[in-house]
Amino acid sequence: MIYNHDGKGFSDIEIAVLRATGHDNGPVEDKYMHEILFLVSNSPGSIPFLAEKISCRLYKTRDRLVALKTLSLIHCLFRGGNRCFEQELRGAHVSGHLQISTHCFRKNLDSSCSFLHSYAAYLEERVGWAINQAGKLEPVMFNGVEFGYCYEKSVDMVFRKLPKCQAFIDRVLYCSPSDIVPADNLAQVAMGNTLKESFQVYFMFCEGIEILINIFFDLARPARSLACDILKRASRQSKELHNLYETCKRIIENKNLEYPCVQIISIDHVLALEHCSSFMSTASSSSVMCRTGNPTRTGKLEGENLGNRDISSSSTPFSWTLETKISKVWVVFEEDCGELELR
């Protein structure tokens, strides 16, 4: 649907969009951003109109700078507007009024166009995030459910928010700083804003990983399998994110960026955890068979060494003891998951 309005407020919005997305290489000026927000706040129902004018500007231009500046304007509006404006602009994207498309630019034309496409893909993911009252980014969970218990909140964090964090990080990783030259001020600013937001999401990502490790052995077997997939992806992402930040420190000239220290997740740790999970499932099945076939047996399992070992001398990548409950017997998994101590 195309909005045609004769009101001066709508005409002023269209003019403001053109001014904000000029052909110069500088970032979107704050005065144009504030002008747009002011005009929209005084023109009820104008956000779909604004979204269509921005989309039209992006669709029609063949100038890379104008396209990149239009994308930057979208980013600034999501970052600078109030919560109500942000929600309505997101609704305009869902309804199709705001379209973030750079299909008119060939991907392999040059490196600058490569960043244009990756930045557009990042913004498509960014639309699904909102700035909360604390000024932090959080994923918009449509049809969300409020959880009252600590365990339920942990599961919600691990299986709903953590995958959103991983999807966000993948889009950030797609934005290669090697496609940005120092003289490209507009791309420098766009990448700087992207990095700032990635720092916030990374902290949420770390929180989710920590919770996942803590509740791992309380999960059912299918959920543990899904958790292992999440951890494998997290291992890859942690390495790539570390490399990205190191590269950005050299290329992106924004000195105000406070890069976090990325903790690389070892794939060996993840595989060892997956092995322990598989051993648990096997041991659980064996425990059921033992109780059914030989109910008088309550002592040691055949063929197992029940002695304690010095953890510090082990070659396993895990540095902590994993504890879970199988049947009605508490089992401590020592590091190679091959020896059990019954308590």
N, C-alpha and C positions, 0 to 999 in steps of 0.2 A: 504494500500500500504506500503510495506517495502522498505526502502531506503538502497541500497547497494552501497557504494562508496569506491573506493580504495584510495582516496586522503588522505594524511597524516592528514589534518585538521579534517576530519570526524573521523578518527581513534583516534585522540587526544581527540575529544569530548566524544567519548565512554569511553575512559580511565578516563577522568575527572569525568564523571558521577559515575563510579565505585568508584573512590577515595572519592568523596563527600558523598557517601552513604555507608560508612563502617559500621562495626559491633559494634563500640564503642557507649557509651551512651552520648557522647557530642553532642552539636549542630553542624550544618553544618558550617564548617570553611570558613571564608571569602575568604581565598586564593583560595579555590576550586571554590567558586561562581564566583570570578573575573576571574579565568582561563576560566571557561565555557563561560562567557560573552565575553571575549577577543577572544576566538576561534571562537565563532559564528559570531562575528563582522567581522572576517577575512575570513569567509567561506560563501559566498553568497548562499542562499537557504538551509542553514543547520538547520534552526529552526524546520521544520518537522522531520528531522532526529534526532535532540536532543529530541524532544517530544516523538518519538517512543522508543528511548533508555531508557528514564525515565519510560515510561509506561511498557516496557519490564522488567525493573528492579523491578518495583512494582508488576507486575503480577507473576513473577517467584519465588520471595523470599518467604520463609516460616518463616523467622526470623522477629519477631515483631519490633526489633530495626531498621533493614534495611528498613522495610516498613514505619515506622514512620519517619525515616530520609529522605526517598525518598519524602514523603509528605512534609516534611519541606523544602526540596530543591525546590519543586514546589512553595511553598509559598514564599521562598526567591527570586526566579526568578521573580515572579510577583511584589514583593516589591522593588527589587534592580535594575531591568533593566530599560532602557530608554523607552520612550513612544512608539517608533516604535517597539522595541523588545517586549514590553508588548502586543501590538496589534497583532503582528504576532503569539505570543505564544497563545493568545486567539483564533486566527483563527485556530491554530493547534488543539485546543480543540474542536472547532465547527466542524472541518472536521474529527475528530475521531483519529487523530494522538496522541493526548495527552488524555489518559484515566486514570481517577482517581478512581481506583477500589480496594477494599480491601475484595473482596468476599471470598478469600482463608482463611480468618481468621474467626473463629466462634465467633459470637457476644457474646455468653454467656460463653466463655471459661474462661476469667478472666477480672478483672476491667481494666487492661491495654489495652486489645483488645477493650473494650467498648470505650475508648477514641480514639483509632485508627479509629474506624468507624465514630464516631461523628466528628473527625477532617477532615476526608475525605469528609464527607457531607458538612462541613463548606467550604472547598476549592471549592467544586462544585458550591456553591453559590458565593464565592469570585471571581471566574473567571468572573462573570458578573459585576464586579466593576473595576474601573480604578483610578489611581492616577492622578489628574489634575495638572495644572501648579503651583498651590498654594501648592501642596504637600498633598492635601486632597483627601479622597476617594469619589467617586461619581459613581452612577450606570451608566452602559453603556446602553443608550437608542437606540436600533436598530430602524432604520426607524423613527428617531426622527424628530420633527418639531420645528423650532425656533419660539417662541412666542414673539410678540412685545409689547403687552399691559400688564399692571400690573395685571389685573384680569385674563387674559389668563395664565400668568406665575403662578399665585396662583393656578389655577385649575390644571395646569400641575404638580405643586409640590404636590398637595393633592392626585390626582388620578393616577399619574404615579410614582413619586419618593417615596412618603410615603409608598405605598404598597411594594416597593422594600426594603425600610428600614425595614419594618416589617418582610419580608421574611429573611433578613440578621440577624436580631435580634433573630428570632426563631432558626436559625442555631447556633448562639452563645449560646443560652440557652441550646441547646442540648449537648454542650460540658461541661460536669459536672466535676468540679475540684475535686470532691470526688474520681474520678477514678485515680488521680495523687498522687503519693507518693513523699515526698521531695527529695528522692535520684534519682528520675527519671529526670535527668537534661534535657534530650531531650524533654520530655513532658512538663516540666516546661517552657522552652523557647517557645515551640509551643503555649502553652496556653497564655503566656505573649504577643506574637505577635498578637494573636487573640483578646485579650482584648484591646490592643492599637487601633486596627482598629475598634472595637466595640464602643469605646469612640467617635470617629469621626462620626460614623453613628448615634449614639444616639443624638448628637447635631443636625444633620440634621432631625432626627425623631422629636425632640422637635420643631424645626422650622416649620415642616409640620403640627403638631398638632395645633400650635398657629394660623397658617394661616387658617386651617380648621374651627376652632372656629370663626374666624373673618368673614369668607365668608359663614358660614353655612346657614343663613337665606336669602342669595341671591341666593341659589341653588334651582333648581326645585325639586319637591317632590321625584322623583326617585333617584336623586343625594343625597338628604338629607338622604334617607334610606341607601344608600351605605355608606355615611359618618358616620352614626350611627354604622354600622357594623365595620368600621375602628376604631372608638373610643372604641367600646367594646373590640376589640382585643388589642388595645393600653393599655386599663386599665389592662388587664391580663398581658401583657408584662412588664408594668412598675413595677408591684409588683414582678414578677419573676426576672427581671433584677436587681432590688434592692437587692433581696436575693442572687443572683449569685455574685454580686460584694462584698457583705459582706462576703460571703464564701471564695471568692478568696483572699480577704485581709488576711485571716488566713492561707490559704494553699499555694498560689503562692508566692514564695520568692523574686520576683522581686520588689525591693524597689523603683524603678524609675517610677512605674506606678502611674499616676495621675487620680485617680478614680473620675468621675463626681458625683455630688449629684443628684440622680435620684428622680424626682418629681413623686410621685405615683398619677395616675389618678383615681379618685373615680368613681366606677361604678354607684353610686347614681347620680353623676353629669351627666353621660352619659344618664341614664334612664330618668332623668328630661328633658334633652335636647330633647330626643326622644319624650317624652310626649308633649312638646311644639310644636314640628314639626307636630305631629298628630293633635293637637288642631288648628294649623294654617290652615291645609288642610280642617278641618271641618268648621272653621270660614270662609274660603274663599268660600266654597260651599254655606254656609248659606247667605253670602253677595250677591252672584249672585242671589239666589232665592229671597232675599228681594228686590233687585233692579227690578226684573222681576215682582214680585207679588204685590208690594206696593211701586211704584216709589216716593210717596210723603213723605215716611219715611226717615228722615235724622238725627233723634235725637238718643236717647238711644236705645240700644237693649233691648228687653223685658227680664225681669228676671235677669238683670245683675246689679251689684252694681258698680257704676263708681267712687266711692270715692277712694282717695289715701290711701295707707297703709305704715306703717313704715317697711322698708325692714329689718332693724336690728332685728326685733322681729319675723321674719319668720323662720320656721323650714326647709325650702327648702335648699338643698345643694348648690344651685347656689348663688353666691355673686354679680352677675352683672345683669343689666337690659338688656333684649333681645328686640331688635327693628327690625321690619320688615314692609313690605308694602303689604297689602291685598286690592285688587281692587284699589280704588283711595283714601282710607282712611288710614292714618297712625295710627298704633296700637302699644301701648306699652304693652308688656307682663309683668305683674308683676309676682312675683316669683311662685305662684301656678298655673299660666297660666289659672286661672279660672275667673279672673276679667280683664276687658279691660278699657282702658282710651282712648277715641277718641279725636283726636286733629284736 
